[in-house]
Amino acid sequence: MQERFRLLADEALRTQGEAFSKANVERLEATLTPLKEHVGILKKNCAKSIKKLSKTVRV
């Protein structure tokens, strides 16, 4: 009886752990994807600003 309980508990924990991990990955992706896009936009804007500034400083 104890062995059966242990097996059932192990299976339940494994299943819940997998579901929890999947949910965490989905939440992280939902958070990080927009952040990644915003960082990319910021990087482009910084590069443009640096280019403009370098042209101004040279003149």
Secondary structure, 3 states (H helix, E strand, C coil): CHHHHHHHHHHHHHHHHHHHHHHHHHHHHHHHHHHHHHHHHHHHHHHHHHHHHHHHHHC
